[in-house]
């Protein structure tokens, strides 16, 4: 028995909904001038995380200390494998945020945990993603697989 295929319009709407929810977070939606005066007490106790890295495999590889081995270099995405003594991960970058969201929507069918930033995603074991987050920023997202 084959799994039902996602309806293209539903997938597009899901990607649009995610982008509408994420966009305000990405650009900092506070217009309150006091919000820029200093860190909140909650942020002061959290583990420091840098601003998300730019969408470049080379830059992300440099920030994480790996020599990335390119697997895919296409118009819609670039993908490389990083192998280090700490573990292995896959870095995928996209020319647009929309392509990243579409890729994540598709990846959610299989499940997995990813570190996600602007126009990039890193796939690895969750313990390693937490370490990488301190170097390149982003948010750890656990995607649900088909049940």
Order of alpha helices (4+ residues) and beta strands (2+ residues): alpha-alpha-alpha-beta-beta-beta-alpha-beta-beta-alpha-beta
